[in-house]
Amino acid sequence: QVQLVESGGGLVQPGGSLRLSCAVSGRDARAYTLGWYRQAPGNQRELVAVITFDGSTNYADSVKGRFTISRDNAKDTLYLQMNSLKPEDTAVYYCSARLINIYWGQGTQVPVSS
């Protein structure tokens, strides 16, 4: 069992930056592939970025070059640095952990608006 708690969401203006954090706890947490997903109103949840236990990353095309996923295994924390934010990035952002099953955090809201 893995527990995930996101933080760092909030209102940001277009063009601005924000860093999300996700505290990861549980047995063998460092072995998990961690990720960020988002869900905008009326849309399905979609992948934003993932990072494996050894640091390999993968991004959605819509965020490549603007978002950076990272993990600090010493602190058991996952991060998402978001730059050049756009209104279409507005969503609830969820962190995830997957080994066999997938676990989810409670989500944090990121409205991008002037």
N, C-alpha and C positions, 0 to 999 in steps of 0.2 A: 504494500500500500504506500502511495506517495501523496503528500499534501503540497498544494501549490497556493501561494498567496501573492497576488499582483499588487503593485503600487505604482504611483507616478503619473496616473492619468489626470486629465484636466483640460480646460479650455485653452486652446492655442490659436494664434492668428495664422492665416495662410502665409507660408514662407518661414514659419517659425520652427523651432526644434523642441523635442521632448524626449526624455529617456524613461522607459518603463523598466521596472524591476519585477522579478518573480522569485520569491524565496521558496526553495525546494527542500523538502524534508522527507525522510523515510528511508527504509532499508535499500541499500544499493542504488541510491539516487544518482550517483555519479555515472552509473552504467547506462542511464536512460538517454534516448534521443529526446532533446527538448525543443519546443517550438512555440511560435506565436501564431495565433489565428485571429481573425477579426470577423465581426458580423455587423453589417450595417442594417438599419431598419428595412424590413421587407426583403432582405437578401439572405442567402444561405451563408453559413460560416465558411470562410475561405482561408487557405494557408497564406501566411505572410512570409515566414522564414523558419527554417529548422537548423539545428546544429547537433551533430552526433557527439558521442562521448569523447571522441578524439579530435573534435574541432572542425570537422568538415561541415560546410554550410550550403544551403540552397535557399533561393529567394523567389518569390513571385515576380513575374516580369514587371508588374506595376510599381514595385518598390525598389528594384535594382538600382544601385547608385545613390539612393537616398536613405535607405534603412540599413543598419548594421546589427546583426545578432551576435551575441557573445555570451560566454559563460565563465564564471569564476568558481571552479570546483572547490577551492579552499574555503570559499564563503557559501557554497551551495546556493548560488544565485545566478539567475538568467537575466540577461538584459536585452533591450531593444532600443537602440539609438535611432531616433527618427528625425531626419532633417528635411528641409524644403517641403514641409507639410502642405497638403492640398485639401480643399474642402471634401474631395472624394475619399480622403483617408478617414473621414469621420466614421466611427464605429465603436463597438465594444470590443476591446482586445482581450484575448484569453491566452494564458500560457498553458502548455501541455507537456506531458511527459509520457513517453511510450517505450515499453520494452516488449511485452506481449500485449497487455492491455494498454489502453490510453486513459490518462487521468487529466482532469481539467481544473483550472483555477476558477474563481468566481467571476472574473472579468473586471475590467476597469474601463471607464468611458473616456473616449478621446474625441471631443467635438473640435473641429477645425473651422473656425468662423471669425469674421471680422466684426 
